[in-house]
Amino acid sequence: MADQLIIFDTTLRDGEQSPGASMTRDEKLRIARQLERLKVDVIEAGFAASSNGDFEAVQLIANTIKDSTICSLSRANDRDISRAAEALKGANRARIHTFIATSPLHMEKKLRMTPDQVFEQAKQSVRFARNLVEDVEFSPEDGYRSDMDFLCRVLEAVISEGATTINVPDTVGYAIPELYGNFIKTLRERIPNSDKAIWSVHCHNDLGMAVANSLAGVKIGGARQVECTINGLGERAGNCSLEEVVMAVKTRKDYFNLELGVDTRHILAASRMVSQTTGFVVQPNKAVVGANAFAHASGIHQDGVLKARDTYEIMRAEDVGWTANKIVLGKLSGRNAFKQRLQELGVQMESEAEINAAFSRFKELADRKSEIFDEDILALVSEESVINDKEQYGFVSLSQHSETGERPQAEIVFTVDGKEVKGSSDGNGPVDASLKAIEVHVKSGAEMVLYSVNAISGSTESQGEVTVRLQNSGRVVNGVGADPDIVVASAKAYLSALNKLHGKGDRVAAQG
């Protein structure tokens, strides 16, 4: 009999800790709905104690999502745990995920606590959480670099206190697959009550082995939960990639012999939604969800695939959401066709007014662009959500002049708290001039640390999707804008970043 592998998605918590990947409450809910559609088992919705914004997002997701377990992270203290429990009150199935560092380095340098103090804190936190919810997960932060004897002592104690899942993080991505798998196996063999909890792995990708380490933890170590994120989003080099783990287990069921509850047909839609919401572009050669994942350029490969797909394809593109039968919308498409496509893409809107507003923007785009692709629709909806959030800055119009041998000039009209203002400037190029024209009025003092342009679909008529990353006073934010005119897209992205920069929600550094 095959065992069940639990998929624990932490895109909304650990993934959001990527510099610039912070999301609004509504964006988090939209992604949570797509994760529910994907049928992930557990959604870590956030870190409720880190800010009021994160508390509200966890609470909203807990009250809305019905089919997945909703989890909130908390440090190993009563305040964090109480806050998590309060946010999770409305969940059908709630989990508190509490953690404390157990490696000598972290205990001495970060916590400034003795091992005995950490041991007691771990026990007390799980006991307290277990009185509030039935499902408690415990993580020893930097677990892989912890002393084996001490780690066994801590984990045996927290299981005795009622922890139902034990998660062993490779917080800094230091592990090697065989060694990590055996590490989990040794823990399970040495801890007398290890069979009373589900064992979980959480691996970072600093050495590019997060997926391999996670799978080794499952196959060698006997873990039955994998913590992962869509597109491998996460701090530094990212987390274990959900789509890669899921498709590895599904494609090589002969080896893993595990069952999955995930509906893989919705993987691609989830990938696109997370990418366009955060501005983190998926590289073309990314496994499973990259644009080239199922493309064959070599003549030998093309010939083989035409004769028999399995000569060079180990999984079917349509199984993860790719389709050759794309329905392309255009200016003659009606509201019902647009609404149906939103549903197929996993986008749910709260009211008819929101659908009407999005449809109006769709028709405006269709007047400028003959064919509207899925990526265009997701970009439209993402932009619509920002407008509905009534942010401080909003784009109105832009005019710019650029010719060879002359310094480009730009004039922009945008709103500040609902009132129109105008700015003008020159610059090294039309984009530079446009963004400086915004700064003439805003004077944010922010440093731009990233500017990137990505074509949403594959033609010169495509919308340009621009990502702008700004940094100021220790805060790093991403802004994303889309438009057939990349100069306009750049201005929209810059204003989007300014909105986030001036928004609420300072975050507390959390377990990785």
N, C-alpha and C positions, 0 to 999 in steps of 0.2 A: 504493500500500500504506500502511495506517495504521501509525503507530509505536505502541509500547507506552509508556504513562505509568506510571511506578513510584510507588506510594503508600507513603510513609514515615510511619508513625504514631509520634508522640512524646508521646502522652497520658501514658504511664507515666514519662516523664522531664521534658520541658518542661511538660506539663500539670500534673504533680504539684508544680511549683514555684509554683503559685498559692497564696497564703496560706491555709492551712487545708485544702488538697487532698491532703495526704500520705496514703498508703495503706499498709496492712499488706502483708506478703509474700503472704499468701493472697489478699487483695483484688487485688493486682497480677496474680497468676497467673490468677485468674478473668477479669479483663479481657483478659489476653493470650490466653486461650483463645477469648474472644469475637472478638478481633481476628483470630485464626487462622481462625475460622469465617467471618468477613467476607472472608477471603482478601486481607488487606493484604500487600503485598510485603515490607516491612521493619517490624519492631517495635523501636523504641528502648526497651529494657527498663529503662534507668536509667543511673546514673552510678556505676559500680562502686567507684570510689575515694573517693566522698564519705562513705560510712559502711559499717560492717559489715552493717547492715540492707539497704542498697541492693546491696551485693555479693551477699548471699545471695539477694535477689530476682532479680537478673540471672542468677545461677547456676541457680536453680530454673526460671526461664522457659527458659533455654538448654537445660536437660536435658529439658524437657517438650514444648515446642513444636517441631513437626517440619516444618511446611509453609511457614513464613515465615522470612526471614533475621532473626536476632536480633543487635541492635546495642547496644553500650555506648558512652556518651560518655566522653571523657577529655581532660584538658588536655594541652597539648603538652609533656609531660615523661615520662621513662622510667618513673617510679613509677606514674603514672596508667595509662599504656598497658599496663604489665605486669599491673597489677591487672585491667584490662578483659579482657585476653587470658586470664587465669586463670579469670575468671568465665564466659567464653564457651567454655571447653574442650569442654563437652558438646553444643554446638550443631551441628545438621546443616549450617547455613550461618551463619558468624559474620562480623560486621563491627565494626571499631573506627572510631569517629567522633572524630577529634581536632581540636582547634581552638586558635587563638590570635588575639588581637585585632590588627587591621591599620590601624584608623583613627588619624590623628594624635592625636586626643583620648584614645583608649584607651591608645595606646602611651605617651604622655607622662604622663597623670594616673593611670592604673590600673596598667599594667605597669612603668612607669618604665624602659623599654627603648628603645634606639635602633632605627630601622628596620632597620639591618644585623643587629642582635641578633635581632630578630623573624624576619627572613629566614632566618637560620641555624637558629633554634629550629624553625621550621616545617619546613624540609628534614629536619633530624635526626629530628624526631618521626615524620614519615611514613616515613622510611627504617627507623626502629626498629620501627614498627607493621607495616610490610610484611614484615619478617622473621618476624613472629608469626602473621599471618593474610593471606590473599590479597586480602580485600576491605577496603580502607581508604578512608574518607571524610574529606575535609579541609574545614574551615570557617574562613574568615577572619572572626572575630567583628567585628560592626559593619562588614561588608564594603561595604555600600551607601554609607557615609560615608567610605570610604577613598580615597586618591589613586589614580587610574586607573593611572598608570605603575607605582607601587609594587605595586599589587595584581596587575597583569599579571606583574611580575617574580616575585612570590611564587608565584602559581598555576602559572606555567610550570615553576618549580623543583619544586613538590610533585608535579606530574604526572610529571615526569622521574624522581622518586624512587619512583613507583609508586602514587600516589593514583588510585583507580578511579572515585571520585565527587567532584566539586567542588561544594560547597554555598555559595551566596552569600546570607548572612542580611541581612535588613532588621531588625536586632536591636531597634531602638527604634521601628519602625513609622513611619518618616519618608518612605517612598517614595510616589510617585505612579505609577499603573499604566503610562502610556506611557513615562515616564522610566525606571522600573525595568526594563521590558521591553527598552528600548534599551541600558540599562546591561549587562544580561546578553549581549545581542547583540554589543555592542562588545568585551566581554571575549573572547568566543568567536572573533571575527574577528581580534583583535590577538594572541592567544596562539598561537604556531605549532603546539603539540602539543595544542590544545584538543579535537581529535577523538579523543584517546586516553582521555578520561574522560567519564562521564555528568555532565551539568550539572543542578544541583538548586537549588530555591528554598525559602526559609524566611522567612516574613513574619509580623510581629506586627501587631496590629489597633488600634494606638493612635489612628489616624485613621479607623478603620472600613473600611480598604481592603485587609486582608490577603488575602482571597480574590481580589479584583480584581487586586492586585499579583502574586499567584502565577500567575494565569491569563495575565497579560500576560507574565510571565517564560517561560511555556510557549509561548504563541502568537508573541510578537514575538522573544523571546530564544532560543527553541529548547531550553529546559530540558526534561528528560524525567523528572525526579523532583520531586514536591511533598511537602514536609514539613508535616504538619498534625496536628490533634488532634480527637478526638471532641468535639462540641459547641463547638469553638473554645476549649477549656479552655486556660488558660495565665496567665503572669504579667501583671499590669496589666490591659489590655483583652483579653488573650487572644491566641491564635494563629489561623492560617488554619484554617477549619473543614473537616474531612474530608468531612462529608456534603454540604456546599455545593459544594466543588470536584468531587467525584466525580459528583454529579448534574448539574452544569453541563456537564462534559465528555461525560457520557452523553446528556443531553437535547439538547445542541447538537453532536452528532457531525458534523453537516453543516459546522460551522465549524472545530472543532478537529481532526477526522479522526484521532482517537487511540483506541487500544484500552485497556481497563481489565480487570484481573483480579479486581476487587472484586465480590463477590456482594452486591449492594445490598439484597437482601431482609432482610439482618441488620443494616442500619443502625439501625433504630429500637431493636432490642433492645440494641445497643451503647450507644446514646445514653442509654437508661433506666438501664442498669447503671452507667455512669460517673456519671450524675447522682445516683443513689441511694447510690453508694459514697462520693462526695466531698461530697455535700450541696449541690452547685451546681445550683440549680433551672434547668431549661430554660424560657425565657420563652415564653408561649403563641404569640406571633407569630414565633418563630424559624423560619427557612426549613428545610424538609424534615422536621424532627423536632419542631417546636412543636405544641402541641395544636390550634392553629387553622390549621396549614399547609394542610390540605385542607378547611377548613370554609368554607361560603358563607352569609353572613347576608343579603346584598342579595337582594331579590326577583328582580331582573333576572338576577343571577348564578345563583340557584337554578333559575330557569326555563330558562336556557341549559344548565346542567349536566344537568338532567333530560332535555332534548331531545338533547344531544350533549355528552359529557364534555369533549371537547377545545375547547369554546367558552371555557372558563375554566380548564381544567386542562392544564398542559403536560407533566405526568408523572403516572403512575398511583400512587395512594397505596399499593397493594399491592406495588409495585416496591421500596419502601424499608421494608416491614415492617408498614405499617398494614393492618388487615383489618376488614371489616364483620362478618365471621363469627367473632366472638369466642366461644371456649369459656369459659364462666363456671363456675368450680368452686364447690362449696358443701359443707355439712356431710355430705351423703350421698356425696360423691365419695370414691373409694377411693385406696389408696396408688399403684396403677399409673397412674391418671389423673394424680395429682399428679407422679409421677416422669416421666411422658411430657411433662407441661407444662414441667417443669424443663429437659428436654432440648431442647424447642422454643425455650425462652428462652435457650439457650446456657449454662445453668448445669450444671457437672459437679461432682459431689461425690466425694470420695476413697473413701468407704466406705459400706456399707449402714447403719452406725451413724449416720453424719451424715444420711443420707436419712431414717432413722427419727426422728431428733431434729427435723429440719425438718418432717416430716409431723405429728409430735405438736403442734408449735407452730401448724401450719396448722389442725389440728382445733380447737385452742383458739380460734383467731381465728374459725373458721367458726361456733362456738357463739355468738359475739357479733355476727356480721355475716353476713347471709344470702347475699351473693354475694362471691366472692373474685376479684379481677381480677389481670391480669399484674403490675401495679404492686405489689399487695399481696404477691404471691409473691416478687418481687425484694426487697422490703423485709424480708420474713421471713428470706430467705436471707442478706441482708446482716447482719441482727441476729444470726443463728445463727453467722456466721463470727466475730463479735466475742466471743460467748460461748465458742466453741471455742478462742479465743486465750488463755483463762484470764487475763483482764485483772485489774487490781488492784481495780476497783470493779464491782459488779454490782447491778442493780435487783432488789428483792424485792417490796415492796408500798408503797402510798401511800394515805393517807386525808387528805382536806382538807374544810374547811367554809367556805362562802362565802355571804353573804346581803347584800342591800342595807342599807347603813347600818352594817354591822359589818366590822371588819377581818378579812380571811381568815386562817385558821389551817391549817397543814399538818403532818403527821407522816409521815415516810418511814423505811422499813426498807431498808437496802442492805448489801451485803457489802464488806468490805475484806480483801483477801487470803483470801477464803473464810469469814471470820467476820462474822456479822450484827451491825450496829450500828443505832442508832435516832437520828434527829434530828428536832427540831420547831422551828417558827418561825412568826411572822406575817409579813405582807407587804402590798404594795399591791394584790395580786390573788392568786389561787390559784397561778399559775405562779411569781410572785415569792416567795411563801411557801414553795413546795416547793423551789425552788433554794436559798433561804437556809437551809432545814432541812438540806440536804446540806452546805452550807458550815459550819454549826455544828460539824460533826465534822471535815470535811476541812481547812478553813482554807487553801485553795490560794493565796489572794492574787491570783488571776487576774482580769483585766478582761474583761468580756463586750463584744465589739465587734460582734457580730451575733446577732440572734435572729429567726428567720423560721419561719412556719408555712405548709405547703402541703398541700392536700387531695390525697391519692394518687389517688382516683377521684372522679367527679362527683356526689356526693350527700351529704346530711347524715349518712348512715351510714358515710361514707368514713373510712378511717384518716387521722389527721393525721400528717404527716411534719414533724418539727421539726428545724431546723438551728441549732446553737449554735456560735458562734466565740469562742474564748477566746485571750487573749494574756497571756503572762507571761515576763519576762526575755528578750525578743526572739523567743520562739517563738510562732507563731500556729497554732492547730489547729482543725479542725472536728469536731463531734460530731453524729451523726444518730440520731434515734429515731423510731419509728413505733408508733402505737397508736390505737384508736378514741377514746380519751380523750386530748385534747391536753395535759392537765396531766401525765399519765403519760408521754406521748411526750416532753414537755419534760424531765422528770426523767431519762429514758433518754438523751436527747441530751446532757444536761449531764454525766452519768456517762461517756458515751462520749468526750466531749471531754477530761475529766479523765484518762481512761486514756491518751489520746494525748499529753496534756501531760506526763504522768509517764513516758511510754515512752521508749525509746532512739531514736537516729537523728537527731542533728543533721546538717543538710544543708550542703553546700558550694555557694555560689552558682556557677551554671554559665552557659554560653553560651546566649543566647536565639535 
